[in-house]
Amino acid sequence: MTKGMVVCPQPEAAESAVEILELGGNAIDAAIACALAQTVVDPLMCGIAGFGSLATYMPCRGLHEYLDFHAPAPLAARPEMWENLVESETRDGFGFVLEGRINDLGYKSIAAPATLKALEEAHKAYGTLPWETLVEPAIRWAVDGFFVRPAMYTFFLEDGKMGRVPTADRLAYTASGRALYCNDDGSPKRIGAPVTNPDYARTLRAIARDGADSFYRGEIAERIAADMAKNGALLSKRDLEGYRCHRAHPLSCTYRGRTVTTNQPPGGGVMLIEMLNILENFDLAALGHNTPAYMTTVCEAMKRATIDKDRHVGDPAFVDIPVDRLTDKAYAASLAGEIRRGERASVPRLQASDLVPTDTTHLSIVDGDGNCVSMTHSLGMPSGVITEGLGFMYNGCMGVFDPRPGRAGSIAPGKTRFSAMCPTIVFETGRPSLVLGAPGGTQIVMGVLQTILNTIDFGMGAQEAVAAPRFSATGNSIDVSNRIRRSVTQALENNGYKVNRNPYGYTIGWVHAIGIDGETLQGAPDPGRDGVAYEAGS
């Protein structure tokens, strides 16, 4: 095997990770350096004040586990605090629109930051190079600068829909944001415009020197807490001091003789496994790739998994989740029977608005010893808040909690919410054959699902599987990329389905994968982002 491979949406971050592999670091070291660089060069997609899920497979140690770092609601949050402000729910089920956008922009949208704590914990458990070595590439990007890439600029221009906040408003919410990411007239910087972030470089230097403790208990924590208190945030120093990550065994299933491992709730792995179990009851190859019959079958599986997610999946510390039932093959067979009989599922939505959030990022890494890492991390819908002098944006995770009490996703102090993140590894004959994950809101799990189906049911290589046109049904209509033929969508519409055609040819999650065939690695960055696949030592 080579010295390893890195696949992610940002060339700068991939370069940082490959540099670490070439210094002798392992996949975990490279993942940490990559993730920290991503927080610099893709600052609305992720951040040290974000959240995520990290899969680690280390065969030499006999280890396969997940480090989940979801962002809990602050201790000051209350289940009923926004109950009377509800205007609508997003069409794909990813969040709620409230009066005044209080959950979506600004200080009250911030949940407890999780990412930095997780990166340090992963390093202490499995890293080999010094912590400061892994932080150094991110510091260099912050000092030397990077430029606005096409995918970044597309997101900068994303309009608000049905009451949600346009990205430009998030960029310009604070003076720091305007200085970093906007032109003098307040418009977002354009493709190729240089960005440097000396404030964040200073923050990262403190973190390199003092570790995550400076962020959660030390000088940085004091500055965060003072800013939060001054501006009426729910977040407080108690939330920073009390934050803990969670280690878990993988959730797994078999699919046509392969083993698929993914994350536990509140991650999206339970949805992935439910859908694979349902679809194993069909000869998908015989239906034909992306035919009307194939899309109908897969979309009905997607809808049923979405209904179960909405009804049952939340923070397992607060909600009794019937994981065994949701991942049971007999239960899946009963749902497959409904689909075979032509029964259509209906996904309940509250005055559904037409928003599909996309702000998350991912990395997949395999090193020369066969260690594998798949990590998805995010800010959710970014809050827009940057504390003066610190240089990073906080998550906006409160926007996805259900403001209606008594539900799986309802608000509670210290509670995390469902995330479709599902970093996943597929094994064949006991060895990894595919390492993958994606950003893309609730479309994450749908993109990962179709990539797996493409490889197993249709025999595609990793690159072809990732690049193939995708579709999704996380509500009662079908979303399709613009490369799905109109004759196919017309057939779906003639059969009574509402179809939403996305103007982008590459969309419905942005999968980044590595295919493994013996000693050969095939990198598969999603063509819809600015991603790359770099091989170490090449």
Secondary structure by P-SEA (a helix, b strand, c coil): ccccccccccaaaaaaaaaaaaacccaaaaaaaaaaaaaacccccccccccbbbbbbbccccbbbbbbbbbcccccccccccccccccccccccccccccccccccccccccccaaaaaaaaaaccccccccccaaaaaaaaaccccccaaaaaaaacccccccccaaaaaaccaaaaacccccccccccccbbbbbaaaaaaaaaaaacccccccccaaaaaaaaaaaaccccccaaaaaabbbbbbcccccccccbbbbbbccccaaaaaaaaaaaaccccccccccccaaaaaaaaaaaaaaaaaaaccccccccccccccccccaaaaaaaaaaaaabbbbbbbbccccccccccccbbbbbccccbbbbbbbccccccccccccccbbbbcccccccccccccccccccbbbbbccccbbbbcccccccccccccccaaaaaaaaaaaaaacccccaaaaaacccccccccbbbbcccccaaaaaaaaaabbbbbbbccccccbbbbbbbbcccbbbbbcccccbbbbbbccc
